[in-house]
Amino acid sequence: MSEPGPAYDPTSVRLIAGLLLSAQETALGIRSDQMDAWRGYTTALIALLPSGERLGRWTQEKQRAEAQAFDLAQDIAIAAIERAEKARALQDAVSTLKTALTPEQMSMAKQMQTTLVERIVRFLEWRRSEAPGMPL
């Protein structure tokens, strides 16, 4: 019997995010003079995705046994601080990107965002209803 895979696979999540961002770059028609702003945005966005690094200490029995009192609370605090710093970097990158894109590219990005949000909402509604079949 095979063991179940991890509940969260950070490598797969980063790969999927990279694929989607690459497709968005093509669809938006990011030009060479916009590439620095685009790369700043994509790098900051991917960096914000959970890496799972901090879980290892708590999912591996030997490391968990070696943990000291309050290590869990400290790890949670450190992770939150790191995440806040990464969120600030993403916020700054988005501001920079917005100034680099044309009005047409901004309009296309808004349409893409609207479609994505609608699909996510439909998926969440489907999950809550436990209806058969995946929503489109």
C-alpha positions in Angstrom: 0.0 0.0 0.0 1.5 3.4 -1.0 1.7 6.2 1.5 -0.5 9.3 0.7 1.4 12.3 -0.7 1.9 15.5 1.2 -1.2 17.6 1.7 0.6 20.5 0.3 3.3 20.1 -2.4 5.1 23.5 -2.7 7.0 22.4 -5.8 3.8 21.6 -7.7 2.2 24.8 -6.5 5.1 26.9 -7.7 5.2 25.1 -11.0 1.5 25.7 -11.6 1.8 29.3 -10.6 4.8 29.7 -13.0 2.8 28.2 -15.9 -0.2 30.5 -15.2 2.0 33.6 -14.9 3.9 32.6 -18.1 0.5 32.3 -20.0 -0.6 35.7 -18.5 2.7 37.3 -19.7 2.0 36.1 -23.2 -1.7 37.1 -23.1 -0.9 40.6 -21.8 1.9 41.0 -24.4 4.5 42.0 -21.9 7.2 44.0 -23.8 10.9 43.9 -23.2 10.7 47.4 -21.6 8.1 46.0 -19.1 10.0 42.8 -18.3 11.8 44.1 -15.2 8.5 45.2 -13.6 6.9 41.9 -14.7 9.7 39.7 -13.3 9.6 41.7 -10.1 5.9 41.0 -9.8 6.1 37.3 -10.6 9.1 36.7 -8.3 7.3 38.4 -5.4 4.1 36.5 -6.1 5.8 33.1 -6.2 7.9 34.0 -3.1 4.7 34.6 -1.2 3.4 31.1 -1.8 4.0 28.8 1.2 7.2 26.7 0.8 6.4 24.2 3.5 10.0 24.6 4.9 8.8 25.3 8.4 6.6 22.1 8.4 9.5 19.7 8.3 10.5 20.4 11.9 7.0 19.4 13.0 6.2 16.6 10.6 9.4 14.6 11.2 9.3 12.7 14.4 13.1 13.1 15.3 13.1 16.9 14.8 9.8 17.2 16.6 11.3 15.4 19.6 14.3 17.7 19.6 12.1 20.9 19.7 12.3 23.0 22.8 9.5 24.6 24.8 7.8 27.5 22.8 9.6 26.5 19.5 6.3 26.1 17.8 5.1 29.6 18.9 8.5 31.1 17.7 8.3 29.3 14.4 4.7 30.6 13.9 5.8 34.1 14.7 8.9 33.9 12.4 6.8 32.5 9.5 4.2 35.3 10.0 6.9 38.0 9.9 8.5 36.5 6.8 5.2 36.3 5.1 4.4 39.9 6.0 7.7 41.0 4.5 7.0 39.0 1.3 3.5 40.5 1.1 5.0 44.0 1.3 7.4 43.1 -1.5 4.5 41.8 -3.6 2.5 45.0 -2.9 5.5 47.1 -4.0 5.9 45.0 -7.1 2.3 45.3 -8.1 2.5 49.1 -7.8 5.6 49.1 -10.0 3.9 46.8 -12.6 0.8 48.9 -12.7 2.8 52.0 -13.8 4.6 49.9 -16.4 1.6 48.5 -18.2 -0.5 50.2 -20.8 -4.2 51.0 -20.3 -5.0 48.1 -22.7 -2.8 45.7 -20.7 -4.5 46.8 -17.5 -7.9 46.2 -19.0 -6.9 42.7 -20.2 -5.4 42.0 -16.7 -8.7 43.1 -15.1 -10.7 40.7 -17.4 -8.3 37.9 -16.5 -8.8 38.6 -12.8 -12.6 38.7 -13.1 -12.6 35.3 -14.9 -10.3 33.8 -12.4 -12.3 35.1 -9.4 -15.6 33.8 -10.9 -14.1 30.3 -11.4 -12.8 30.2 -7.9 -16.2 31.3 -6.5 -17.9 28.6 -8.6 -15.4 26.0 -7.4 -15.9 27.0 -3.8 -19.7 26.9 -4.2 -19.4 23.4 -5.8 -17.2 22.2 -2.9 -19.7 23.4 -0.3 -22.6 21.7 -2.1 -20.7 18.5 -2.7 -22.4 18.3 -6.1 -21.1 15.8 -8.6 -19.0 17.0 -11.5 -16.4 19.8 -11.6 -17.7 23.3 -12.4 -16.3 25.0 -15.5 
